[in-house]
Amino acid sequence: MMRYIFAISGASGPIIGIRVLRELLRSAEVYLIVSSQSFSIIREEAGIDWQAGSDAAVEKKIRAFLGTKKVFYCNENDMAAPVSSGSFKTDGMFIVPCSMKTLSGVANGYTENLIQRAADVTLKEGRPLLLCPREMPFSAIHLENMLKLARLGVKIAPPIPGFYHAPVSVEDMIDFISGKILDSMGIQHSLYRRWK
Ligand SMILES: Cc1cc2nc3c(=O)[nH]c(=O)nc-3n(C[C@H](O)[C@H](O)[C@H](O)COP(=O)(O)O)c2cc1C
């Protein structure tokens, strides 16, 4: 069984992260970190309320929503979580969507919270790391942070839609972007129709 770390940070578009997560859970177990800011954006944008009185209650809600027990919730402030150590083996990490704050933290090794620490560990261990940075437009600071990480082999996969698969709905666009994210990490899916 493959094992991934999956983080949802406080950028717009957590619905894309949730789509990728659902697909990933078909073939892997996932250690999920949701930033505190992202909990409110998930509620605002997607109408999903994952907040609860304890970490165990949050995990229960997430498992019920995703219909699997293969997801393990980690609090972003729990720096002693398994994913905080390189000795805890994983096959890589996704941050979808990735805010400019989290991007900066990862690019500069700041490790302010568990998302940034887990990404730092993934990098130092030479494991696959994918960031889906969401902002519009990007400043030179954002672009420099992305370039720095891209040069280290990090996959920078922003939520940019394609049109060659003739999308007719927002759902189609989400599936396309989610499929491209999974492609970038070499994970099989059937979320969009491939060219020819
Ligand atoms: C509704 C909403 C949408 C936001 N969208 C973005 C975004 O697309 N990109 C971004 O970098 N920050 C966005 N922000 C700001 C981040 O949430 C903020 O910088 C936060 O501190 C990020 O923290 P985190 O990366 O630890 O989740 C948004 C905030 C709100 C309230």
The ligand as a Gaussian input file, in Angstrom:
#p B3LYP/6-31G(d) Opt

LIG

0 1
 C      -11.534000      33.112000       1.123000
 C      -10.025000      33.215000       1.118000
 C       -9.325000      32.865000      -0.025000
 C       -7.930000      32.955000      -0.060000
 N       -7.292000      32.581000      -1.197000
 C       -5.945000      32.612000      -1.231000
 C       -5.268000      32.167000      -2.405000
 O       -5.868000      31.753000      -3.395000
 N       -3.922000      32.178000      -2.377000
 C       -3.191000      32.593000      -1.274000
 O       -1.959000      32.553000      -1.325000
 N       -3.822000      33.035000      -0.153000
 C       -5.172000      33.047000      -0.105000
 N       -5.826000      33.463000       1.025000
 C       -5.009000      33.953000       2.167000
 C       -4.464000      32.809000       3.014000
 O       -5.545000      32.066000       3.529000
 C       -3.581000      33.349000       4.146000
 O       -2.376000      33.887000       3.610000
 C       -3.253000      32.294000       5.178000
 O       -2.445000      32.882000       6.169000
 C       -2.571000      31.087000       4.594000
 O       -2.197000      30.221000       5.653000
 P       -1.884000      28.677000       5.423000
 O       -1.026000      28.565000       4.210000
 O       -1.152000      28.282000       6.659000
 O       -3.182000      27.977000       5.287000
 C       -7.215000      33.402000       1.082000
 C       -7.931000      33.740000       2.242000
 C       -9.307000      33.670000       2.261000
 C      -10.036000      34.035000       3.514000

